[in-house]
Amino acid sequence: MKNRIVILGVGGVGTVIGAALAEKYYGQTTLIGRKDHVKAINKDGCTITGCVNKNVKAHAEESAVNSLENTLLIVSVKITGLENSLLNIKHLIRESTTLLLVQNGYGVKDIARKTLSGILPSENVYQAVVTFGAVLTAPGNIELFPGGLKAEKAFGDSEYGRIFESTFLQCRITKSLDKSIWKKLIINSIVNPLSVIFRAKNKIIADDLQNGLKESLLREGRAVAKSEGYSISLSVADVNSFIRSDNRTSMLQDYFKKRPNEIDFINGEIIRIGEKNGVSVQTNKLIYGIVKDIEKIRLEGKEEAGI
């Protein structure tokens, strides 16, 4: 492949995507991330453990400096930082740039299209849903949990539609990505905030003790999705099965790293859309308020550490 690939935001998810592509397209792939992670990758490669065990040679930089002409730009920063990240590289984006977004949350493409309006054609903006788990355990080291990517059909039909073939990361093309986005949004609206409230990994959240609360959130999420025209067949058993890997959610990782979390783009969006469409979202409001309070106390350093 002659075109370039740039992955912007190489935390756990971005590093896995970057390593998968670097193994196949080393000379054309660049990972953009934090200084210590970049230094480790350039020195020793990406070391991946978990459901895949390998070390991948890759090239990383701290920032994008070259024109992104004829480039696939995969943006894997958190949705909370998406707009600012795109603004920071706006001067490098060209009409020939292709954008693939892999954020959690609702309205991802809308944020990107609005930010890059007049610069990047809207048809060059694609989205994929991440179904794998990945934790950055140390600079250059990633623990990978099972799953892959689901990308929209338009991306599959593009010149980059087959780039993940013959890599260790499976990318499925789906005609109904919007439905997949809603399904993941509902699952995230349950698992992510509960992981923060209980300070627990996924297997604890999958315990039957929380099934009543999960059912209430699930019922509201399905109703909101239906009000937007999407019938989501999802049970508590499905949710518990989905979170079978014992990893930390992205929201819990944000908690431990004292970063703003994605609650506004997950439960906050379910609340916004539900209220717009006249759907009751009382449980989501309760969970949203608790997590926002936890975030505020955590970021302000007002937590009790013990007696």
Backbone hydrogen bonds, N-H to C=O, Kabsch-Sander energy under -0.5 kcal/mol:
donor,donor_aa,acceptor,acceptor_aa,energy
4,R,70,N,-1.5
5,I,28,Q,-3.1
6,V,72,L,-2.7
7,I,30,T,-2.6
8,L,6,V,-0.6
8,L,74,I,-2.7
9,G,7,I,-0.6
9,G,32,I,-1.8
10,V,32,I,-1.3
11,G,9,G,-1.3
15,T,11,G,-1.8
16,V,12,G,-1.8
17,I,13,V,-2.3
18,G,14,G,-2.8
19,A,15,T,-2.9
20,A,16,V,-2.3
21,L,17,I,-1.9
22,A,18,G,-2.8
23,E,19,A,-2.1
24,K,20,A,-0.7
25,Y,21,L,-3.7
28,Q,25,Y,-1.1
29,T,25,Y,-0.9
29,T,26,Y,-1.0
30,T,5,I,-2.3
31,L,59,H,-2.3
32,I,7,I,-2.9
33,G,31,L,-0.5
33,G,61,E,-2.0
38,V,34,R,-3.0
39,K,35,K,-2.6
40,A,36,D,-1.8
41,I,37,H,-2.4
42,N,38,V,-2.5
43,K,39,K,-1.6
44,D,40,A,-3.0
45,G,40,A,-0.5
45,G,41,I,-2.1
46,C,56,V,-3.1
47,T,45,G,-0.6
47,T,140,G,-3.0
48,I,46,C,-0.7
48,I,54,K,-3.2
49,T,142,I,-2.6
51,C,49,T,-0.5
51,C,144,L,-2.2
54,K,48,I,-2.1
54,K,52,V,-0.5
56,V,46,C,-2.8
58,A,41,I,-0.5
61,E,31,L,-3.0
68,L,92,L,-3.1
71,T,68,L,-1.1
72,L,4,R,-2.8
73,L,71,T,-0.8
73,L,98,T,-3.5
74,I,6,V,-3.0
74,I,72,L,-0.7
75,V,73,L,-0.7
75,V,100,L,-2.3
76,S,8,L,-2.9
76,S,74,I,-0.7
81,G,78,K,-1.8
82,L,79,I,-0.8
85,S,81,G,-2.3
86,L,82,L,-2.3
87,L,83,E,-2.3
88,N,84,N,-2.1
89,I,85,S,-0.8
89,I,86,L,-0.6
90,K,87,L,-0.8
92,L,89,I,-2.0
93,I,89,I,-0.8
93,I,90,K,-0.8
97,T,94,R,-1.7
98,T,71,T,-2.8
99,L,124,N,-2.9
100,L,73,L,-2.5
101,L,126,Y,-2.3
102,V,75,V,-1.6
106,Y,265,F,-1.7
111,I,107,G,-1.8
112,A,108,V,-1.9
113,R,109,K,-2.9
114,K,110,D,-2.2
115,T,111,I,-2.3
116,L,112,A,-2.3
117,S,114,K,-0.9
119,I,116,L,-2.2
120,L,116,L,-2.3
124,N,121,P,-2.2
125,V,122,S,-1.6
126,Y,99,L,-3.1
126,Y,124,N,-0.6
128,A,101,L,-2.7
129,V,150,K,-3.2
131,T,148,G,-3.0
132,F,148,G,-0.8
133,G,145,F,-0.7
135,V,143,E,-2.2
137,T,135,V,-1.0
137,T,141,N,-1.3
138,A,141,N,-1.2
141,N,138,A,-3.0
142,I,47,T,-2.7
143,E,135,V,-2.7
144,L,49,T,-3.4
144,L,142,I,-0.6
145,F,133,G,-3.3
149,L,170,Q,-2.5
150,K,129,V,-2.2
151,A,172,R,-3.1
152,E,127,Q,-1.8
153,K,174,T,-1.2
155,F,152,E,-0.9
156,G,152,E,-1.6
157,D,153,K,-1.9
158,S,155,F,-1.1
161,G,158,S,-1.7
163,I,160,Y,-1.8
165,E,162,R,-1.4
167,T,164,F,-1.4
170,Q,168,F,-0.6
172,R,149,L,-3.1
174,T,151,A,-2.6
180,S,176,S,-1.6
181,I,177,L,-2.9
182,W,178,D,-2.1
183,K,179,K,-2.4
184,K,180,S,-2.5
185,L,181,I,-2.6
186,I,182,W,-2.5
187,I,183,K,-2.1
188,N,184,K,-3.2
189,S,185,L,-2.1
190,I,186,I,-0.7
190,I,187,I,-1.1
191,V,187,I,-2.8
192,N,188,N,-1.4
194,L,190,I,-1.4
195,S,191,V,-2.1
196,V,192,N,-1.3
197,I,193,P,-2.6
198,F,194,L,-2.6
199,R,195,S,-0.6
200,A,195,S,-1.6
202,N,247,N,-2.1
204,I,201,K,-1.1
205,I,201,K,-1.3
206,A,202,N,-1.9
207,D,204,I,-1.3
210,Q,207,D,-1.4
211,N,208,D,-1.9
214,K,210,Q,-2.5
215,E,211,N,-2.6
216,S,212,G,-1.7
217,L,213,L,-2.1
218,L,214,K,-2.7
219,R,215,E,-2.7
220,E,216,S,-1.8
221,G,217,L,-2.5
222,R,218,L,-2.7
223,A,219,R,-1.9
224,V,220,E,-2.4
225,A,221,G,-2.4
226,K,222,R,-2.4
227,S,223,A,-1.8
228,E,224,V,-0.7
228,E,225,A,-1.1
229,G,226,K,-1.5
230,Y,225,A,-2.5
231,S,229,G,-0.5
232,I,230,Y,-0.8
233,S,231,S,-0.6
234,L,232,I,-1.0
239,V,235,S,-2.2
240,N,236,V,-2.8
241,S,237,A,-2.1
242,F,238,D,-2.4
243,I,239,V,-1.6
244,R,241,S,-1.2
247,N,245,S,-1.5
253,Q,249,T,-2.2
254,D,250,S,-2.1
255,Y,251,M,-1.8
256,F,252,L,-2.3
257,K,253,Q,-1.9
258,K,255,Y,-1.3
259,R,254,D,-2.7
265,F,262,E,-1.5
266,I,262,E,-0.6
266,I,263,I,-0.9
268,G,263,I,-2.9
270,I,266,I,-1.9
271,I,267,N,-2.5
272,R,268,G,-2.3
273,I,269,E,-2.8
274,G,270,I,-2.3
275,E,271,I,-2.7
276,K,272,R,-1.9
277,N,273,I,-2.0
278,G,275,E,-0.7
279,V,274,G,-3.5
285,K,281,V,-2.1
286,L,282,Q,-2.1
287,I,283,T,-2.6
288,Y,284,N,-2.9
289,G,285,K,-2.5
290,I,286,L,-2.1
291,V,287,I,-2.5
292,K,288,Y,-2.5
293,D,289,G,-1.9
294,I,290,I,-2.5
295,E,291,V,-2.7
296,K,292,K,-2.3
297,I,293,D,-2.6
298,R,294,I,-2.5
299,L,295,E,-3.0
300,E,296,K,-1.9
301,G,298,R,-1.1
302,K,297,I,-2.6
